[in-house]
Amino acid sequence: MASSYPYRPLELPHETRVLTITPGNFDDELVCGLTHMNFTSPDEPYEALSYCWSKGVDRDPGIDPDTEIPWAVYGRDDDGNVVEKSGTTPWKDLVDDEYQGESYIRLGGRMPDAPILCDGVNLTIGGELFRALRRLRHKTAPLRIWVDALCINQQDVAERNEHVKIMGDVYAGAARTRVWLGESTRMDFQALRTLWSIGDVLDDLFVKRGMLKNGATMQEIQWHFNNTADTDQLDWGLLSEVLDRAWFKRTWIIQEVVNSKAIAVHLGGLEFPWASMSAVVKAVMEYKLQATITECKAFKAISIMEDLRLERTGGSEARTAMPLLNLLEELRDFRATIPSDKIYGILGLTDRKGDFVVDYTQSPEDVFTNLAVEELHAGNLDILAHCVDSSKPTTLKLPSWVPDWTRPGWTEPLRIRGLNMSAAGETRPDLSVNKGEGTLRIRGRVLDRLAVIETRRLIPPPNQAGPMEPDDNDQTSSGGKIGMAKYGDTSSDTEERRASDENPINDARYRHSKMVKKAAQHHKYWHLGVVDVAFPDKTATPQTLENLWRTFMCNRTRDNEVPGESGSTGFDIFFKIVTGDKGPAEILQERVDHMESSHGLSPQDADAHYTAEKEAFEMFSGAHSKWCYNRRFFRSESSRFGWGVEGIRSGDAVALFHGCDSVIIIRDAGEGCWRIVGDCYIHGLMDGEGVGDQFKEVCFQIV
């Protein structure tokens, strides 16, 4: 990016460079200079930039830059005048088009590289960086800001290696970190309105009504939130679209945010405090206020980052060291231009930051393999639970016993979700690694094989339909023509858009209700598929029914307690809800009414019965959603029930490795070798039951 700039060597590890941007108006030439700075005691305050190098919106439009794009526009301008235009324009020229620029952004168009003048040297920098610096530049005062692409000599591998070690200190020393999400659209403004509206509702519940102070339960908070006026008009689809921006998927942001004293977030010309956004996100996550968005990776990342940031900036650095494998898994969906940065980018936050030598001359395969070998030799077989035979693409060639941290599965290992298990009992690891051959020899047992797998469940689940993803029944796809609607979404037909008042695609309440209905239909469909797999002959005994409901909870409550018989009640209510057309309150009331009429319950006893059954349902459904998210139900050859990862097949073996708490599904790779498919739950074999003489001990060769 800045290869033509004459960098002077730094006095590492205490020195870096800082960029000073000359004041100017928005359209003025970007003029700047680089100076050396001791970041441990800077002579002047400086800020730091956190951004995504490539582009702000993580979509691939799949359009050649020179392709002529037909477009049509119908609407009103800011002065209320009717605008009706059409034509064709090369895709690359839509970037700043008066009417189609927003479509270019939302469809994932890349900002073109742009020139700057740095210490009299003409340089070309990436489009996202240029847009960020132009937005952040002050009109009347210089801006001192640290920018990795310019402040690090990217051609000097040794300098890059050293900066990885000090990156956290650079951001910690900054007076403020500026987060650049990319250029904005009018729909982004609507998304932020949703975010602040959620904050207003939470402020009403927690501050004005004092629900937390009064000891309200999670379920009570959820009920009041969902029954507050206008909550159903919150546009979760648009909010999730903003949180799907590329910045939220970048590995390096974790360390950048966690070490920052203060953070301002920029979305085009919009600016808002990180603290405001993170407070809302953490509350939505903690109280599970919106099921379709709480599994959003950005929500998880924001919660993790803010917790770590508050501890770190509060002076509690010793408490912020997270287990490396846990953090790697939590952030597995995050991306890095250089695969090795999946590890290097978070080392400073983990319990292993002193164990690694950052070396960009090593291949990513070597970096990932070396980590796996170290963990295995240390007796930490938990790393095998992170291996998954994902359908997602990868550029790396790794043996199946080495986790590919660039390629996440559709769910997390059960150990990361927090499930207590000890499948191998008191056995100790017995293994050897041959890095040259890429093989792992390990002793263990084959516990079972998969017989039948439920395949109706959509993994990943259907996304909430947003304006960029209209439902087939609502609106046809654009067919290559783009246009402007109420908030700037795409349209293929001007006449259709004129009649938009008759089409509620832009109405948040309509889209939300449609999403809920679609999700309910799918839940019914695949849960009935589970019953077909579990009981192919349509008969069940009390024991097999108990096995099923315990499997649906992985035999643990959310708090990792073995469930009592109330789990059976919760299962019964749960299945009536997901396979019927009535909600929880209606089902619970019907059950109470039945008990009153058949057993003559008093009003007090009826209330107690309702409360007990409600708690049983919440206990069951909470455990099921926690442990079984995005997992595939199976029945084994021995008629055991279980949950595996997406991609499991009939005939796969269920393996216990000595010294490994998790149970692993493996697949025959031929010539006496096996490949790891992923971890699993199999009922009745998760607490050491498979260690006895019932199962023959063997030596597996994993490739």
Secondary structure, DSSP 4 states (H G I P E B T S, - for coil): --TTS-PPPP-TTTEEEEEEEPP--TTS--EEEEEEEETTS-SS--EEEE--SS-SB-------TTPEEEEEEEEE-TTS-EEEEEEEEEGGGGTT-TTTHHHHHHTTPPPPPEEEEETTEEEEE-HHHHHHHHHH--SSS-EEEE-HHHHS-TT-HHHHHHHHHHHHHHHHHSSEEEEE-----HHHHHHHHHHHHHHHHHHIIIIIS-TTTTT--HHHHHHHHHTSTTGGG--HHHHHHHTTBGGGGBTTHHHHHHT-SSEEEEETTEEEEHHHHHHHHHHHHHTT--HHHHT-HHHHHHHHHHHHHHHHHTT-GGGG-B-HHHHHHHTTT-B-SSTTHHHHTTGGGBTTTTT----TTS-HHHHHHHHHHHHHHTT-GGGGGG----SS--S----TTS--TTS--SS--HHHHT----TTTT----EEEETTTTEEEEEEEEEEEEEEE---S-SSPPPPP-TTS--TTT----TT-EEE-TTS---S-HHHHHTGGG-GGG-HHHHHHHHHHHHHHHHHHHHHHHHHHH-TTS---HHHHHHHHHHHTTT--TTSPPP-THHHHHHHHHHHHHHSS--HHHHHHHHHHHHHHHH---HHHHHHHHHHHHHHHHHHHHHHHHHSTT-EEEEETTS-EEEE-TT--TT-EEEEETT-SSEEEEEEEETTEEEEEEEEEETT-SSSGGGSTTS-EEEEEE-
